[in-house]
């Protein structure tokens, strides 16, 4: 039987990890062992933060809507309640964008709820 050398695959694997660690600082960028640990940690944070991003944006939209509703004499919870009663199908993202970009249109929406 012939001997199988694994240098090619190892080199390929190392290159893949080091390419993923390209923006890291210090030896984490050049040392395979440290780069492997750092990229694994980075992937864990990326997975977690994709979920956190959704939470953060929802919070931002609610804050924007609350501020815009207060300008029209409502609070956020009353705004949402009245929208559900009137069967308005605008979600928080769209509504907060309207409130931020087109305040006069948002005012008309509020008038339609009353």
N, CA, C and O atoms as a printed pandas DataFrame, in Angstrom:
     atom_number atom_name residue_name chain_id  residue_number  x_coord  y_coord  z_coord
0              1         N          UNK        A               1    0.833   -1.193    0.000
1              2        CA          UNK        A               1    0.000    0.000    0.000
2              3         C          UNK        A               1    0.871    1.248    0.000
3              4         O          UNK        A               1    1.950    1.296    0.590
4              5         N          UNK        A               2    0.355    2.236   -0.681
5              6        CA          UNK        A               2    1.109    3.489   -0.716
6              7         C          UNK        A               2    0.763    4.360    0.488
7              8         O          UNK        A               2   -0.326    4.275    1.057
8              9         N          UNK        A               3    1.709    5.184    0.845
9             10        CA          UNK        A               3    1.536    6.059    1.997
10            11         C          UNK        A               3    0.741    7.298    1.585
11            12         O          UNK        A               3    0.992    7.890    0.535
12            13         N          UNK        A               4   -0.233    7.683    2.438
13            14        CA          UNK        A               4   -1.044    8.863    2.159
14            15         C          UNK        A               4   -0.552   10.000    3.044
15            16         O          UNK        A               4   -0.530    9.895    4.271
16            17         N          UNK        A               5   -0.161   11.081    2.394
17            18        CA          UNK        A               5    0.267   12.257    3.146
18            19         C          UNK        A               5   -0.899   13.239    3.189
19            20         O          UNK        A               5   -1.595   13.437    2.193
20            21         N          UNK        A               6   -1.098   13.839    4.331
21            22        CA          UNK        A               6   -2.274   14.682    4.519
22            23         C          UNK        A               6   -1.954   16.184    4.469
23            24         O          UNK        A               6   -2.783   17.005    4.864
24            25         N          UNK        A               7   -0.801   16.533    4.004
25            26        CA          UNK        A               7   -0.390   17.934    4.007
26            27         C          UNK        A               7   -1.291   18.841    3.187
27            28         O          UNK        A               7   -1.534   19.983    3.576
28            29         N          UNK        A               8   -1.782   18.357    2.072
29            30        CA          UNK        A               8   -2.590   19.182    1.177
30            31         C          UNK        A               8   -3.899   19.577    1.849
31            32         O          UNK        A               8   -4.284   20.746    1.826
32            33         N          UNK        A               9   -4.578   18.608    2.445
33            34        CA          UNK        A               9   -5.874   18.892    3.079
34            35         C          UNK        A               9   -5.700   19.764    4.324
35            36         O          UNK        A               9   -6.510   20.649    4.601
36            37         N          UNK        A              10   -4.615   19.489    5.073
37            38        CA          UNK        A              10   -4.357   20.287    6.271
38            39         C          UNK        A              10   -4.096   21.736    5.884
39            40         O          UNK        A              10   -4.603   22.662    6.517
40            41         N          UNK        A              11   -3.303   21.918    4.844
41            42        CA          UNK        A              11   -2.988   23.265    4.378
42            43         C          UNK        A              11   -4.260   23.983    3.919
43            44         O          UNK        A              11   -4.451   25.168    4.192
44            45         N          UNK        A              12   -5.110   23.258    3.228
45            46        CA          UNK        A              12   -6.370   23.817    2.740
46            47         C          UNK        A              12   -7.264   24.243    3.911
47            48         O          UNK        A              12   -7.854   25.323    3.889
48            49         N          UNK        A              13   -7.355   23.390    4.924
49            50        CA          UNK        A              13   -8.169   23.681    6.110
50            51         C          UNK        A              13   -7.622   24.887    6.868
51            52         O          UNK        A              13   -8.377   25.757    7.303
52            53         N          UNK        A              14   -6.297   24.926    7.021
53            54        CA          UNK        A              14   -5.667   26.044    7.713
54            55         C          UNK        A              14   -5.910   27.355    6.958
55            56         O          UNK        A              14   -6.200   28.387    7.564
56            57         N          UNK        A              15   -5.789   27.300    5.634
57            58        CA          UNK        A              15   -6.013   28.504    4.820
58            59         C          UNK        A              15   -7.437   29.023    4.983
59            60         O          UNK        A              15   -7.664   30.232    5.044
60            61         N          UNK        A              16   -8.389   28.105    5.051
61            62        CA          UNK        A              16   -9.798   28.486    5.186
62            63         C          UNK        A              16  -10.036   29.211    6.516
63            64         O          UNK        A              16  -10.729   30.227    6.564
64            65         N          UNK        A              17   -9.455   28.675    7.591
65            66        CA          UNK        A              17   -9.612   29.290    8.917
66            67         C          UNK        A              17   -8.909   30.639    8.958
67            68         O          UNK        A              17   -9.469   31.611    9.465
68            69         N          UNK        A              18   -7.692   30.712    8.433
69            70        CA          UNK        A              18   -6.934   31.962    8.468
70            71         C          UNK        A              18   -7.580   33.042    7.589
71            72         O          UNK        A              18   -7.472   34.233    7.881
72            73         N          UNK        A              19   -8.243   32.622    6.523
73            74        CA          UNK        A              19   -8.966   33.586    5.704
74            75         C          UNK        A              19  -10.150   34.149    6.476
75            76         O          UNK        A              19  -10.455   35.337    6.368
76            77         N          UNK        A              20  -10.819   33.303    7.256
77            78        CA          UNK        A              20  -11.952   33.762    8.066
78            79         C          UNK        A              20  -11.499   34.697    9.183
79            80         O          UNK        A              20  -12.270   35.543    9.637
80            81         N          UNK        A              21  -10.244   34.550    9.631
81            82        CA          UNK        A              21   -9.709   35.363   10.725
82            83         C          UNK        A              21   -8.982   36.600   10.211
83            84         O          UNK        A              21   -8.189   37.197   10.938
84            85         N          UNK        A              22   -9.237   36.981    8.995
85            86        CA          UNK        A              22   -8.482   38.038    8.324
86            87         C          UNK        A              22   -8.495   39.372    9.066
87            88         O          UNK        A              22   -7.465   40.045    9.124
88            89         N          UNK        A              23   -9.619   39.767    9.628
89            90        CA          UNK        A              23   -9.707   41.078   10.259
90            91         C          UNK        A              23   -9.333   41.098   11.729
91            92         O          UNK        A              23   -9.425   42.146   12.367
92            93         N          UNK        A              24   -8.919   39.984   12.277
93            94        CA          UNK        A              24   -8.615   39.906   13.701
94            95         C          UNK        A              24   -7.272   40.566   13.997
95            96         O          UNK        A              24   -6.485   40.824   13.086
96            97         N          UNK        A              25   -7.015   40.841   15.283
97            98        CA          UNK        A              25   -5.777   41.517   15.674
98            99         C          UNK        A              25   -4.764   40.530   16.235
99           100         O          UNK        A              25   -5.124   39.482   16.771
100          101         N          UNK        A              26   -3.506   40.881   16.103
101          102        CA          UNK        A              26   -2.424   40.117   16.721
102          103         C          UNK        A              26   -2.262   38.729   16.161
103          104         O          UNK        A              26   -2.455   38.499   14.968
104          105         N          UNK        A              27   -1.902   37.792   17.041
105          106        CA          UNK        A              27   -1.645   36.427   16.611
106          107         C          UNK        A              27   -2.914   35.686   16.234
107          108         O          UNK        A              27   -2.842   34.631   15.605
108          109         N          UNK        A              28   -4.072   36.211   16.601
109          110        CA          UNK        A              28   -5.323   35.561   16.224
110          111         C          UNK        A              28   -5.502   35.552   14.712
111          112         O          UNK        A              28   -6.277   34.762   14.174
112          113         N          UNK        A              29   -4.785   36.431   14.038
113          114        CA          UNK        A              29   -4.886   36.503   12.590
114          115         C          UNK        A              29   -3.920   35.533   11.915
115          116         O          UNK        A              29   -4.206   35.029   10.829
116          117         N          UNK        A              30   -2.768   35.265   12.558
117          118        CA          UNK        A              30   -1.723   34.498   11.883
118          119         C          UNK        A              30   -1.510   33.098   12.454
119          120         O          UNK        A              30   -1.075   32.198   11.736
120          121         N          UNK        A              31   -1.806   32.910   13.709
121          122        CA          UNK        A              31   -1.580   31.629   14.367
122          123         C          UNK        A              31   -2.820   30.760   14.216
123          124         O          UNK        A              31   -3.909   31.159   14.626
124          125         N          UNK        A              32   -2.663   29.562   13.626
125          126        CA          UNK        A              32   -3.824   28.734   13.329
126          127         C          UNK        A              32   -4.618   28.375   14.579
127          128         O          UNK        A              32   -5.846   28.463   14.579
128          129         N          UNK        A              33   -3.935   27.973   15.633
129          130        CA          UNK        A              33   -4.617   27.531   16.846
130          131         C          UNK        A              33   -5.467   28.656   17.444
131          132         O          UNK        A              33   -6.614   28.432   17.830
132          133         N          UNK        A              34   -4.906   29.851   17.517
133          134        CA          UNK        A              34   -5.648   30.990   18.059
134          135         C          UNK        A              34   -6.738   31.451   17.091
135          136         O          UNK        A              34   -7.818   31.861   17.516
136          137         N          UNK        A              35   -6.451   31.383   15.795
137          138        CA          UNK        A              35   -7.427   31.797   14.790
138          139         C          UNK        A              35   -8.642   30.880   14.809
139          140         O          UNK        A              35   -9.773   31.334   14.638
140          141         N          UNK        A              36   -8.406   29.601   15.015
141          142        CA          UNK        A              36   -9.504   28.638   15.049
142          143         C          UNK        A              36  -10.445   28.944   16.217
143          144         O          UNK        A              36  -11.665   28.950   16.055
144          145         N          UNK        A              37   -9.866   29.199   17.391
145          146        CA          UNK        A              37  -10.678   29.527   18.570
146          147         C          UNK        A              37  -11.416   30.850   18.371
147          148         O          UNK        A              37  -12.585   30.975   18.737
148          149         N          UNK        A              38  -10.731   31.830   17.794
149          150        CA          UNK        A              38  -11.333   33.147   17.612
150          151         C          UNK        A              38  -12.478   33.113   16.603
151          152         O          UNK        A              38  -13.502   33.765   16.807
152          153         N          UNK        A              39  -12.310   32.356   15.515
153          154        CA          UNK        A              39  -13.384   32.289   14.521
154          155         C          UNK        A              39  -14.585   31.527   15.068
155          156         O          UNK        A              39  -15.728   31.871   14.767
156          157         N          UNK        A              40  -14.334   30.502   15.865
157          158        CA          UNK        A              40  -15.427   29.765   16.487
158          159         C          UNK        A              40  -16.219   30.692   17.408
159          160         O          UNK        A              40  -17.450   30.696   17.389
160          161         N          UNK        A              41  -15.506   31.473   18.209
161          162        CA          UNK        A              41  -16.139   32.430   19.120
162          163         C          UNK        A              41  -16.918   33.481   18.323
163          164         O          UNK        A              41  -18.023   33.866   18.706
164          165         N          UNK        A              42  -16.335   33.939   17.213
165          166        CA          UNK        A              42  -16.989   34.945   16.377
166          167         C          UNK        A              42  -18.290   34.409   15.786
167          168         O          UNK        A              42  -19.284   35.130   15.702
168          169         N          UNK        A              43  -18.277   33.147   15.380
169          170        CA          UNK        A              43  -19.487   32.540   14.831
170          171         C          UNK        A              43  -20.577   32.426   15.888
171          172         O          UNK        A              43  -21.756   32.612   15.588
172          173         N          UNK        A              44  -20.187   32.121   17.129
173          174        CA          UNK        A              44  -21.149   32.040   18.231
174          175         C          UNK        A              44  -21.790   33.401   18.464
175          176         O          UNK        A              44  -23.007   33.505   18.617
176          177         N          UNK        A              45  -20.963   34.447   18.490
177          178        CA          UNK        A              45  -21.479   35.801   18.703
178          179         C          UNK        A              45  -22.372   36.228   17.538
179          180         O          UNK        A              45  -23.403   36.867   17.752
180          181         N          UNK        A              46  -21.992   35.887   16.324
181          182        CA          UNK        A              46  -22.779   36.272   15.147
182          183         C          UNK        A              46  -24.159   35.625   15.195
183          184         O          UNK        A              46  -25.160   36.277   14.896
184          185         N          UNK        A              47  -24.221   34.356   15.567
185          186        CA          UNK        A              47  -25.498   33.643   15.660
186          187         C          UNK        A              47  -26.380   34.292   16.714
187          188         O          UNK        A              47  -27.557   34.555   16.469
188          189         N          UNK        A              48  -25.811   34.550   17.888
189          190        CA          UNK        A              48  -26.567   35.156   18.993
190          191         C          UNK        A              48  -27.055   36.556   18.617
191          192         O          UNK        A              48  -28.201   36.916   18.890
192          193         N          UNK        A              49  -26.180   37.340   17.990
193          194        CA          UNK        A              49  -26.506   38.731   17.718
194          195         C          UNK        A              49  -27.486   38.899   16.564
195          196         O          UNK        A              49  -28.122   39.946   16.444
196          197         N          UNK        A              50  -27.619   37.886   15.715
197          198        CA          UNK        A              50  -28.678   37.965   14.704
198          199         C          UNK        A              50  -30.042   37.955   15.374
199          200         O          UNK        A              50  -30.976   38.603   14.903
200          201         N          UNK        A              51  -30.155   37.219   16.474
201          202        CA          UNK        A              51  -31.417   37.200   17.236
202          203         C          UNK        A              51  -31.598   38.510   17.994
203          204         O          UNK        A              51  -32.700   39.058   18.035
204          205         N          UNK        A              52  -30.518   39.015   18.596
205          206        CA          UNK        A              52  -30.573   40.262   19.357
206          207         C          UNK        A              52  -30.927   41.449   18.469
207          208         O          UNK        A              52  -31.603   42.381   18.906
208          209         N          UNK        A              53  -30.471   41.409   17.232
209          210        CA          UNK        A              53  -30.731   42.507   16.297
210          211         C          UNK        A              53  -32.228   42.701   16.094
211          212         O          UNK        A              53  -32.711   43.832   16.039
212          213         N          UNK        A              54  -32.953   41.608   15.984
213          214        CA          UNK        A              54  -34.401   41.676   15.804
214          215         C          UNK        A              54  -35.058   42.324   17.014
215          216         O          UNK        A              54  -35.954   43.158   16.877
216          217         N          UNK        A              55  -34.599   41.927   18.210
217          218        CA          UNK        A              55  -35.116   42.484   19.451
218          219         C          UNK        A              55  -34.847   43.986   19.538
219          220         O          UNK        A              55  -35.719   44.768   19.919
220          221         N          UNK        A              56  -33.627   44.369   19.179
221          222        CA          UNK        A              56  -33.210   45.765   19.274
222          223         C          UNK        A              56  -34.021   46.644   18.321
223          224         O          UNK        A              56  -34.448   47.738   18.690
224          225         N          UNK        A              57  -34.228   46.167   17.111
225          226        CA          UNK        A              57  -34.982   46.961   16.146
226          227         C          UNK        A              57  -36.441   47.099   16.552
227          228         O          UNK        A              57  -37.034   48.164   16.382
228          229         N          UNK        A              58  -37.026   46.031   17.087
229          230        CA          UNK        A              58  -38.415   46.126   17.550
230          231         C          UNK        A              58  -38.526   47.176   18.651
231          232         O          UNK        A              58  -39.478   47.955   18.679
232          233         N          UNK        A              59  -37.554   47.195   19.550
233          234        CA          UNK        A              59  -37.521   48.183   20.628
234          235         C          UNK        A              59  -37.408   49.597   20.060
235          236         O          UNK        A              59  -38.067   50.515   20.549
236          237         N          UNK        A              60  -36.585   49.775   19.040
237          238        CA          UNK        A              60  -36.426   51.077   18.393
238          239         C          UNK        A              60  -37.739   51.537   17.774
239          240         O          UNK        A              60  -38.135   52.692   17.931
240          241         N          UNK        A              61  -38.417   50.626   17.068
241          242        CA          UNK        A              61  -39.685   50.981   16.431
242          243         C          UNK        A              61  -40.721   51.396   17.467
243          244         O          UNK        A              61  -41.456   52.361   17.259
244          245         N          UNK        A              62  -40.781   50.674   18.577
245          246        CA          UNK        A              62  -41.746   50.990   19.631
246          247         C          UNK        A              62  -41.434   52.350   20.240
247          248         O          UNK        A              62  -42.347   53.127   20.520
248          249         N          UNK        A              63  -40.154   52.645   20.447
249          250        CA          UNK        A              63  -39.757   53.940   20.996
250          251         C          UNK        A              63  -40.148   55.071   20.053
251          252         O          UNK        A              63  -40.666   56.098   20.492
252          253         N          UNK        A              64  -39.903   54.886   18.765
253          254        CA          UNK        A              64  -40.280   55.896   17.769
254          255         C          UNK        A              64  -41.789   56.120   17.753
255          256         O          UNK        A              64  -42.259   57.257   17.727
256          257         N          UNK        A              65  -42.543   55.015   17.769
257          258        CA          UNK        A              65  -43.997   55.132   17.745
258          259         C          UNK        A              65  -44.523   55.816   18.996
259          260         O          UNK        A              65  -45.453   56.619   18.927
260          261         N          UNK        A              66  -43.935   55.500   20.126
261          262        CA          UNK        A              66  -44.347   56.110   21.385
262          263         C          UNK        A              66  -44.131   57.611   21.341
263          264         O          UNK        A              66  -45.010   58.377   21.737
264          265         N          UNK        A              67  -42.961   58.043   20.860
265          266        CA          UNK        A              67  -42.664   59.474   20.768
266          267         C          UNK        A              67  -43.606   60.168   19.785
267          268         O          UNK        A              67  -44.097   61.263   20.063
268          269         N          UNK        A              68  -43.860   59.536   18.640
269          270        CA          UNK        A              68  -44.741   60.134   17.635
270          271         C          UNK        A              68  -46.178   60.196   18.134
271          272         O          UNK        A              68  -46.886   61.167   17.870
272          273         N          UNK        A              69  -46.611   59.166   18.851
273          274        CA          UNK        A              69  -47.982   59.142   19.371
274          275         C          UNK        A              69  -48.173   60.211   20.442
275          276         O          UNK        A              69  -49.235   60.830   20.515
276          277         N          UNK        A              70  -47.160   60.434   21.271
277          278        CA          UNK        A              70  -47.260   61.464   22.312
278          279         C          UNK        A              70  -47.411   62.852   21.718
279          280         O          UNK        A              70  -48.037   63.722   22.325
280          281         N          UNK        A              71  -46.844   63.070   20.539
281          282        CA          UNK        A              71  -46.994   64.366   19.867
282          283         C          UNK        A              71  -48.445   64.608   19.445
283          284         O          UNK        A              71  -48.859   65.749   19.244
284          285         N          UNK        A              72  -49.205   63.531   19.316
285          286        CA          UNK        A              72  -50.609   63.633   18.914
286          287         C          UNK        A              72  -51.553   63.349   20.078
287          288         O          UNK        A              72  -52.746   63.131   19.868
288          289         N          UNK        A              73  -51.034   63.349   21.290
289          290        CA          UNK        A              73  -51.879   63.195   22.472
290          291         C          UNK        A              73  -52.279   61.770   22.807
291          292         O          UNK        A              73  -53.235   61.561   23.555
292          293         N          UNK        A              74  -51.584   60.803   22.280
293          294        CA          UNK        A              74  -51.840   59.387   22.594
294          295         C          UNK        A              74  -50.591   58.794   23.218
295          296         O          UNK        A              74  -49.495   59.340   23.084
296          297         N          UNK        A              75  -50.764   57.675   23.899
297          298        CA          UNK        A              75  -49.569   56.924   24.268
298          299         C          UNK        A              75  -49.517   55.656   23.413
299          300         O          UNK        A              75  -50.469   55.346   22.697
300          301         N          UNK        A              76  -48.421   54.939   23.490
301          302        CA          UNK        A              76  -48.179   53.806   22.599
302          303         C          UNK        A              76  -49.239   52.717   22.757
303          304         O          UNK        A              76  -49.738   52.176   21.770
304          305         N          UNK        A              77  -49.574   52.402   24.003
305          306        CA          UNK        A              77  -50.513   51.295   24.212
306          307         C          UNK        A              77  -51.903   51.619   23.664
307          308         O          UNK        A              77  -52.570   50.744   23.113
308          309         N          UNK        A              78  -52.343   52.873   23.813
309          310        CA          UNK        A              78  -53.636   53.270   23.244
310          311         C          UNK        A              78  -53.601   53.241   21.718
311          312         O          UNK        A              78  -54.573   52.855   21.069
312          313         N          UNK        A              79  -52.474   53.653   21.163
313          314        CA          UNK        A              79  -52.307   53.629   19.710
314          315         C          UNK        A              79  -52.469   52.212   19.170
315          316         O          UNK        A              79  -53.200   51.989   18.205
316          317         N          UNK        A              80  -51.789   51.261   19.791
317          318        CA          UNK        A              80  -51.848   49.865   19.341
318          319         C          UNK        A              80  -53.256   49.302   19.534
319          320         O          UNK        A              80  -53.768   48.576   18.682
320          321         N          UNK        A              81  -53.875   49.647   20.667
321          322        CA          UNK        A              81  -55.232   49.161   20.942
322          323         C          UNK        A              81  -56.220   49.672   19.895
323          324         O          UNK        A              81  -57.031   48.909   19.371
324          325         N          UNK        A              82  -56.143   50.971   19.594
325          326        CA          UNK        A              82  -57.059   51.553   18.612
326          327         C          UNK        A              82  -56.808   50.995   17.212
327          328         O          UNK        A              82  -57.742   50.814   16.431
328          329         N          UNK        A              83  -55.549   50.725   16.903
329          330        CA          UNK        A              83  -55.250   50.138   15.593
330          331         C          UNK        A              83  -55.843   48.740   15.468
331          332         O          UNK        A              83  -56.336   48.360   14.407
332          333         N          UNK        A              84  -55.792   47.984   16.548
333          334        CA          UNK        A              84  -56.375   46.634   16.504
334          335         C          UNK        A              84  -57.891   46.706   16.379
335          336         O          UNK        A              84  -58.495   45.905   15.666
336          337         N          UNK        A              85  -58.512   47.668   17.073
337          338        CA          UNK        A              85  -59.969   47.819   16.997
338          339         C          UNK        A              85  -60.409   48.206   15.587
339          340         O          UNK        A              85  -61.443   47.741   15.109
340          341         N          UNK        A              86  -59.625   49.058   14.920
341          342        CA          UNK        A              86  -59.959   49.504   13.567
342          343         C          UNK        A              86  -59.441   48.542   12.492
343          344         O          UNK        A              86  -59.632   48.784   11.300
344          345         N          UNK        A              87  -58.798   47.470   12.903
345          346        CA          UNK        A              87  -58.244   46.457   11.989
346          347         C          UNK        A              87  -57.248   47.045   10.990
347          348         O          UNK        A              87  -57.274   46.703    9.808
348          349         N          UNK        A              88  -56.379   47.922   11.466
349          350        CA          UNK        A              88  -55.313   48.462   10.616
350          351         C          UNK        A              88  -54.185   47.454   10.564
351          352         O          UNK        A              88  -53.735   46.966   11.600
352          353         N          UNK        A              89  -53.730   47.143    9.375
353          354        CA          UNK        A              89  -52.749   46.090    9.206
354          355         C          UNK        A              89  -51.320   46.615    9.015
355          356         O          UNK        A              89  -50.522   45.984    8.322
356          357         N          UNK        A              90  -50.993   47.754    9.617
357          358        CA          UNK        A              90  -49.632   48.277    9.536
358          359         C          UNK        A              90  -48.824   47.743   10.713
359          360         O          UNK        A              90  -49.240   47.853   11.866
360          361         N          UNK        A              91  -47.674   47.167   10.411
361          362        CA          UNK        A              91  -46.838   46.672   11.506
362          363         C          UNK        A              91  -45.980   47.806   12.076
363          364         O          UNK        A              91  -45.956   48.916   11.544
364          365         N          UNK        A              92  -45.282   47.501   13.164
365          366        CA          UNK        A              92  -44.513   48.520   13.880
366          367         C          UNK        A              92  -43.405   49.122   13.031
367          368         O          UNK        A              92  -43.121   50.316   13.128
368          369         N          UNK        A              93  -42.783   48.304   12.205
369          370        CA          UNK        A              93  -41.679   48.777   11.365
370          371         C          UNK        A              93  -42.170   49.828   10.375
371          372         O          UNK        A              93  -41.598   50.914   10.279
372          373         N          UNK        A              94  -43.215   49.506    9.650
373          374        CA          UNK        A              94  -43.760   50.408    8.642
374          375         C          UNK        A              94  -44.288   51.676    9.295
375          376         O          UNK        A              94  -44.039   52.781    8.815
376          377         N          UNK        A              95  -45.015   51.511   10.385
377          378        CA          UNK        A              95  -45.609   52.652   11.075
378          379         C          UNK        A              95  -44.543   53.592   11.631
379          380         O          UNK        A              95  -44.697   54.812   11.563
380          381         N          UNK        A              96  -43.463   53.032   12.181
381          382        CA          UNK        A              96  -42.406   53.893   12.723
382          383         C          UNK        A              96  -41.656   54.613   11.603
383          384         O          UNK        A              96  -41.227   55.753   11.783
384          385         N          UNK        A              97  -41.495   53.966   10.456
385          386        CA          UNK        A              97  -40.879   54.635    9.307
386          387         C          UNK        A              97  -41.754   55.788    8.810
387          388         O          UNK        A              97  -41.248   56.854    8.462
388          389         N          UNK        A              98  -43.060   55.566    8.781
389          390        CA          UNK        A              98  -43.980   56.634    8.388
390          391         C          UNK        A              98  -43.894   57.782    9.387
391          392         O          UNK        A              98  -43.852   58.948    8.994
392          393         N          UNK        A              99  -43.868   57.454   10.674
393          394        CA          UNK        A              99  -43.800   58.483   11.715
394          395         C          UNK        A              99  -42.508   59.292   11.623
395          396         O          UNK        A              99  -42.515   60.500   11.861
396          397         N          UNK        A             100  -41.403   58.634   11.282
397          398        CA          UNK        A             100  -40.115   59.326   11.209
398          399         C          UNK        A             100  -39.966   60.127    9.915
399          400         O          UNK        A             100  -39.477   61.257    9.944
400          401         N          UNK        A             101  -40.379   59.560    8.788
401          402        CA          UNK        A             101  -40.151   60.190    7.489
402          403         C          UNK        A             101  -41.275   61.141    7.072
403          404         O          UNK        A             101  -41.022   62.197    6.491
404          405         N          UNK        A             102  -42.519   60.758    7.373
405          406        CA          UNK        A             102  -43.680   61.538    6.930
406          407         C          UNK        A             102  -44.612   61.815    8.110
407          408         O          UNK        A             102  -45.648   61.162    8.235
408          409         N          UNK        A             103  -44.261   62.779    8.984
409          410        CA          UNK        A             103  -45.083   63.035   10.173
410          411         C          UNK        A             103  -46.515   63.463    9.850
411          412         O          UNK        A             103  -47.435   63.167   10.613
412          413         N          UNK        A             104  -46.711   64.161    8.722
413          414        CA          UNK        A             104  -48.069   64.607    8.377
414          415         C          UNK        A             104  -48.962   63.418    8.011
415          416         O          UNK        A             104  -50.151   63.413    8.330
416          417         N          UNK        A             105  -48.391   62.415    7.345
417          418        CA          UNK        A             105  -49.145   61.199    7.010
418          419         C          UNK        A             105  -49.477   60.433    8.290
419          420         O          UNK        A             105  -50.578   59.906    8.446
420          421         N          UNK        A             106  -48.502   60.381    9.203
421          422        CA          UNK        A             106  -48.745   59.706   10.485
422          423         C          UNK        A             106  -49.867   60.413   11.246
423          424         O          UNK        A             106  -50.695   59.764   11.885
424          425         N          UNK        A             107  -49.891   61.747   11.174
425          426        CA          UNK        A             107  -50.973   62.516   11.818
426          427         C          UNK        A             107  -52.321   62.141   11.257
427          428         O          UNK        A             107  -53.293   62.030   12.005
428          429         N          UNK        A             108  -52.403   61.941    9.936
429          430        CA          UNK        A             108  -53.668   61.546    9.308
430          431         C          UNK        A             108  -54.082   60.136    9.745
431          432         O          UNK        A             108  -55.268   59.851    9.914
432          433         N          UNK        A             109  -53.100   59.273    9.921
433          434        CA          UNK        A             109  -53.394   57.914   10.403
434          435         C          UNK        A             109  -53.984   57.986   11.805
435          436         O          UNK        A             109  -54.952   57.292   12.118
436          437         N          UNK        A             110  -53.395   58.829   12.644
437          438        CA          UNK        A             110  -53.891   59.005   14.021
438          439         C          UNK        A             110  -55.308   59.563   13.999
439          440         O          UNK        A             110  -56.158   59.123   14.773
440          441         N          UNK        A             111  -55.574   60.539   13.110
441          442        CA          UNK        A             111  -56.915   61.104   12.995
442          443         C          UNK        A             111  -57.929   60.035   12.577
443          444         O          UNK        A             111  -59.074   60.041   13.030
444          445         N          UNK        A             112  -57.499   59.132   11.718
445          446        CA          UNK        A             112  -58.379   58.045   11.271
446          447         C          UNK        A             112  -58.730   57.081   12.393
447          448         O          UNK        A             112  -59.751   56.395   12.326
448          449         N          UNK        A             113  -57.895   57.023   13.418
449          450        CA          UNK        A             113  -58.171   56.128   14.545
450          451         C          UNK        A             113  -59.207   56.709   15.486
451          452         O          UNK        A             113  -59.934   55.969   16.149
452          453         N          UNK        A             114  -59.279   58.029   15.549
453          454        CA          UNK        A             114  -60.178   58.688   16.518
454          455         C          UNK        A             114  -61.605   58.717   16.054
455          456         O          UNK        A             114  -62.473   59.235   16.757
